[in-house]
């Protein structure tokens, strides 16, 4: 027999939840089942209770399950983050659990160093070949005076080479080398010798193939294991996997391996606040054991080891990069769907477009930091754009 009183109470509670969520979305100009591209289209009413219970983790998982849509997911997240609605989702069990884990354990210690490689970067080279540019650069492009993803990534690689003053025959350590994009470029265009290290077996295999015949060595190696001299060091999009408990060790490793007159260039996504955790959905599905560094955290980690010569922020360029990656991924889905599920498609779409919205809202930044060990005589001179020099 149906207990109509219980049904009535559940309906009343659900109506209250929906009313509350509608009110919270109002400052962002987002309407439930509205007509604009950034409005949320609800396909399953269980969404509301799931979000209230599990916050951003529930929101992301509900999208993966097809419980809601937004025609322009990137624009939805831009509005959510500009209105700071993520704070409404903050004090949920998943968030609290991740915070406690970060306090009580070192989630990026050496025993766990290879987990991110297995989970994310070993997801399949075919996926990344379709999504990325021709050089397979999996970091923010530099869109200054460029129009295509290929051009933006080459401009970024060239900018890095010019910032470190790379000369033919110099030996460079690339911490977190990916599929060897920087190593290949530096060897081909500047005549450098490069040692690249990564924790991804898939990246090592393809990176060695792409760099065959060049003075490039690609290693499956944790950064803490390196102990040899280099003229310069670059690290492009790797410290996001290091964790604040290990930033000092990371900086000490770079200091140990860098010659006294060398340059260390750190390229990283940055957070506006010093935090120990990442978004629970990103942590679970995309980048386990990840953490975005803040200015304060990087400054403290490098204090007494390096002179900070230059700090450039081009975080707005990551929005364009992520949108280009999504367009490539979406256009190439027919080639991938025999290998990956529809749920994976929704997960990857959510990842790329939510991150694009985050950078557009200036929630996240992209920093290139130039360090020297003893200070550059006369100071660091930022390189001109390629068309000027």
C-alpha positions in Angstrom: 0.0 0.0 0.0 1.2 3.5 -0.9 2.0 5.7 2.1 0.6 9.0 0.7 1.8 10.9 3.7 5.4 9.8 3.1 5.1 10.6 -0.6 3.8 14.1 0.3 6.7 14.7 2.7 9.2 13.6 0.0 7.6 16.0 -2.5 7.7 18.8 -0.1 11.4 18.2 0.7 12.2 18.0 -3.0 10.4 21.3 -3.8 12.3 23.0 -1.0 15.6 21.7 -2.5 14.7 22.8 -6.0 13.7 26.2 -4.7 17.0 26.5 -2.8 19.1 25.6 -5.8 17.1 28.0 -8.1 17.8 30.8 -5.6 21.5 29.9 -5.5 21.8 29.8 -9.3 20.1 33.2 -9.7 23.2 35.4 -9.1 24.9 33.5 -11.9 22.0 34.2 -14.3 21.4 30.4 -14.7 17.9 29.1 -15.0 16.8 25.5 -14.6 15.4 24.3 -18.0 15.9 27.8 -19.4 16.4 28.6 -23.1 19.9 30.1 -23.0 23.1 28.1 -23.9 24.4 28.2 -20.3 21.1 27.2 -18.7 20.9 23.7 -17.1 18.5 21.2 -18.6 17.4 18.6 -16.0 16.8 15.1 -17.3 16.4 13.4 -13.9 15.0 15.1 -10.8 17.3 13.0 -8.6 20.0 15.5 -9.6 19.0 18.1 -7.0 19.3 15.7 -4.0 22.5 14.4 -5.4 24.1 17.8 -5.6 22.9 18.8 -2.1 24.3 15.6 -0.7 27.6 15.3 -2.6 28.4 18.8 -3.9 30.6 19.1 -7.0 31.3 15.4 -7.0 27.6 14.7 -7.3 27.2 17.4 -10.0 30.0 15.9 -12.1 28.8 12.3 -11.6 25.3 13.2 -12.5 26.5 14.8 -15.7 28.4 11.6 -16.5 25.1 9.6 -15.9 23.1 11.9 -18.2 21.0 13.5 -15.5 21.6 17.0 -16.8 22.9 18.9 -19.8 24.0 22.4 -20.8 24.3 23.4 -24.4 27.4 25.4 -23.5 29.0 23.7 -20.6 32.0 26.0 -20.5 29.7 29.0 -20.3 27.7 27.4 -17.5 30.9 26.9 -15.4 32.2 30.4 -16.2 29.0 31.8 -14.7 29.0 29.5 -11.7 32.6 30.3 -10.8 32.3 34.1 -11.5 29.4 34.1 -9.0 31.5 32.0 -6.6 28.8 29.4 -6.3 31.5 26.7 -5.8 31.6 27.8 -2.1 28.0 26.6 -1.8 29.3 23.1 -2.6 32.4 23.2 -0.4 31.4 21.7 2.9 30.3 18.3 1.7 31.5 14.9 2.9 33.7 14.3 -0.2 35.5 17.6 0.3 36.0 17.1 4.0 37.4 13.6 3.4 39.9 14.9 0.8 41.0 17.6 3.2 41.6 15.1 6.0 43.5 12.8 3.7 45.8 15.7 2.7 46.4 16.5 6.3 47.1 13.0 7.5 49.0 11.5 4.6 51.5 12.4 1.9 49.5 11.5 -1.2 52.3 12.3 -3.5 55.1 10.4 -1.9 57.5 8.3 -3.9 55.5 5.1 -3.4 52.5 6.8 -5.1 54.5 8.7 -7.8 53.4 6.4 -10.7 49.7 6.4 -9.9 48.9 9.5 -11.9 50.7 8.1 -14.9 48.7 4.9 -14.8 45.4 6.6 -14.2 45.6 9.6 -16.6 48.5 9.7 -18.9 48.3 6.0 -19.8 44.6 6.5 -20.8 45.6 5.8 -24.4 48.0 7.5 -26.8 45.3 7.4 -29.5 43.1 9.7 -27.4 45.9 12.2 -26.9 47.0 12.1 -30.6 43.5 13.1 -31.6 43.0 15.7 -28.9 46.4 17.5 -28.9 48.4 19.4 -31.5 50.8 17.7 -33.9 53.7 17.8 -31.3 51.4 16.4 -28.6 51.9 19.2 -26.1 49.7 18.7 -23.1 50.1 22.1 -21.4 48.8 25.6 -22.1 49.6 27.0 -25.5 50.9 30.6 -26.0 48.4 32.3 -28.2 50.3 35.6 -28.7 50.2 36.3 -32.4 49.0 32.8 -33.2 45.8 31.5 -34.6 45.9 27.7 -34.5 46.7 25.2 -31.7 49.8 24.0 -33.6 51.1 27.5 -33.8 50.3 28.3 -30.1 52.1 25.3 -28.9 55.2 25.9 -31.0 55.2 29.5 -29.8 55.1 28.2 -26.2 57.9 25.8 -26.7 60.0 28.5 -28.4 59.2 30.9 -25.6 60.5 28.4 -23.1 63.7 27.9 -25.1 64.3 31.7 -25.4 63.6 32.3 -21.7 66.3 29.9 -20.6 68.7 31.2 -23.2 69.1 27.8 -24.8 72.3 27.2 -26.8 73.4 24.4 -29.1 75.0 21.6 -27.2 73.6 22.5 -23.8 72.1 19.7 -21.7 68.5 20.2 -20.4 66.5 18.3 -17.9 62.7 18.2 -18.7 60.8 17.2 -15.5 57.5 15.7 -16.6 58.4 15.5 -20.3 55.1 14.0 -21.5 55.5 12.5 -25.0 58.7 14.4 -25.6 57.3 17.5 -27.2 59.7 20.0 -25.6 62.7 17.6 -25.9 62.0 17.1 -29.6 61.6 20.8 -30.3 64.7 21.8 -28.3 66.8 19.2 -30.0 65.6 20.0 -33.5 65.4 23.7 -33.3 68.1 24.6 -30.8 70.6 21.7 -31.0 70.1 20.9 -27.3 70.6 17.5 -25.6 67.6 16.7 -23.4 66.8 14.2 -20.7 63.1 13.9 -20.2 61.5 12.1 -17.2 57.9 11.0 -16.8 55.9 8.5 -14.7 53.8 7.3 -17.6 54.9 4.1 -19.4 52.8 5.1 -22.5 54.5 8.4 -22.7 58.0 6.8 -22.5 57.2 4.4 -25.3 55.8 7.0 -27.7 58.2 9.7 -26.6 61.2 7.5 -27.5 59.7 6.7 -30.9 59.0 10.4 -31.7 62.5 11.5 -30.6 64.4 8.7 -32.3 67.7 9.9 -33.9 67.8 13.0 -31.7 70.1 13.6 -28.7 67.1 12.9 -26.4 66.8 10.4 -23.6 63.3 9.7 -22.3 63.2 7.9 -18.9 60.5 6.4 -16.7 61.7 8.0 -13.5 60.5 10.0 -10.5 62.0 13.5 -10.1 63.4 12.6 -6.7 65.7 10.0 -8.3 67.6 12.5 -10.6 71.1 13.5 -9.4 73.2 14.8 -12.2 74.2 18.2 -13.6 72.3 20.1 -16.3 72.8 23.5 -18.0 69.1 24.2 -17.6 65.9 22.7 -16.2 62.4 23.0 -17.5 59.2 21.6 -15.9 56.0 22.1 -17.9 52.8 21.2 -16.2 54.2 18.6 -13.7 54.4 20.3 -10.3 50.6 20.0 -10.1 51.2 16.4 -9.2 53.9 17.1 -6.6 51.8 18.2 -3.6 52.6 20.9 -1.1 54.3 18.5 1.3 56.9 17.8 -1.4 57.4 21.3 -3.0 60.6 21.8 -1.0 62.0 18.5 -2.1 61.0 19.3 -5.7 62.8 22.6 -5.5 65.9 21.0 -3.8 66.1 18.5 -6.6 66.0 21.2 -9.2 68.7 23.2 -7.2 70.9 20.1 -6.9 70.8 19.3 -10.6 71.1 22.8 -12.0 74.5 24.2 -12.7 75.4 27.5 -11.0 74.9 29.6 -14.1 71.8 27.7 -15.3 68.1 28.7 -15.6 65.2 26.8 -14.1 61.8 27.5 -15.8 58.7 26.3 -14.0 55.4 26.3 -16.0 52.4 25.5 -13.9 48.7 26.0 -13.3 48.3 28.1 -10.3 45.7 28.6 -7.6 44.6 32.0 -6.2 44.6 30.5 -2.7 46.8 28.2 -0.7 44.8 24.9 -0.5 45.7 21.3 0.2 43.0 19.7 -1.9 41.6 19.7 -5.4 38.0 19.5 -6.6 36.6 16.0 -5.5 35.4 15.2 -9.0 38.8 16.1 -10.6 40.5 14.1 -7.9 38.4 11.0 -8.5 38.1 10.9 -12.2 40.9 13.0 -13.8 44.0 13.8 -11.7 44.3 11.7 -8.5 46.6 13.1 -5.9 46.8 16.4 -7.6 47.1 19.9 -6.1 47.5 23.3 -7.6 50.2 25.4 -6.0 49.7 29.0 -4.9 52.2 31.9 -5.1 52.8 31.6 -1.4 53.5 27.9 -1.5 56.0 28.2 -4.4 57.7 31.2 -2.8 58.2 29.3 0.5 59.4 26.2 -1.3 62.0 28.1 -3.4 63.2 30.5 -0.6 66.9 30.3 0.0 67.4 28.1 -3.1 66.6 30.3 -6.0 66.4 33.9 -7.2 63.0 34.5 -8.8 63.9 36.4 -12.0 60.5 36.6 -13.8 56.9 35.6 -13.2 54.5 35.6 -16.2 50.8 34.9 -16.0 49.0 33.9 -19.2 46.2 31.9 -17.7 43.6 33.3 -20.1 45.5 31.4 -22.9 44.4 28.1 -21.2 40.8 28.8 -22.0 41.6 28.8 -25.7 43.8 25.8 -25.4 41.2 23.7 -23.6 38.5 24.7 -26.1 40.8 23.7 -28.9 41.4 20.3 -27.2 37.7 19.8 -26.8 37.0 20.6 -30.4 39.6 18.1 -31.5 38.3 15.5 -29.1 34.7 16.0 -30.1 35.5 15.9 -33.8 37.6 12.8 -33.4 35.1 10.9 -31.3 34.0 8.6 -34.1 37.6 7.2 -34.2 37.6 6.7 -30.4 34.2 5.4 -29.5 35.0 1.8 -30.3 37.6 2.0 -27.5 35.9 4.3 -25.0 32.4 4.3 -23.6 29.8 7.0 -23.9 30.2 7.7 -20.2 33.9 8.3 -20.8 32.9 10.8 -23.6 30.7 12.7 -21.1 33.4 12.5 -18.4 36.1 13.9 -20.7 33.8 16.6 -22.1 33.0 17.7 -18.5 36.7 17.8 -17.7 37.8 19.9 -20.6 34.8 22.3 -20.6 34.6 22.8 -16.9 38.4 23.6 -16.8 37.9 26.1 -19.7 35.2 27.8 -17.7 37.5 27.9 -14.7 40.3 29.7 -16.5 37.8 32.0 -18.2 36.5 33.0 -14.8 40.1 33.6 -13.7 39.6 31.0 -11.0 42.9 29.3 -12.1 46.0 30.8 -13.5 49.0 29.7 -15.7 52.4 30.8 -14.6 55.8 30.6 -16.1 58.4 31.4 -13.5 62.1 31.8 -14.2 64.6 31.0 -11.5 68.4 31.3 -11.2 70.6 30.0 -8.5 72.7 33.1 -7.9 71.0 35.9 -9.8 71.5 36.8 -13.4 74.1 39.6 -13.8 72.2 42.7 -15.1 68.9 41.0 -14.5 66.6 38.8 -16.6 65.4 40.3 -19.9 62.1 38.8 -21.1 62.3 37.7 -24.8 60.4 39.6 -27.4 57.7 38.0 -29.4 59.1 36.0 -32.3 57.8 38.5 -34.9 59.7 41.3 -33.2 63.1 39.7 -32.8 
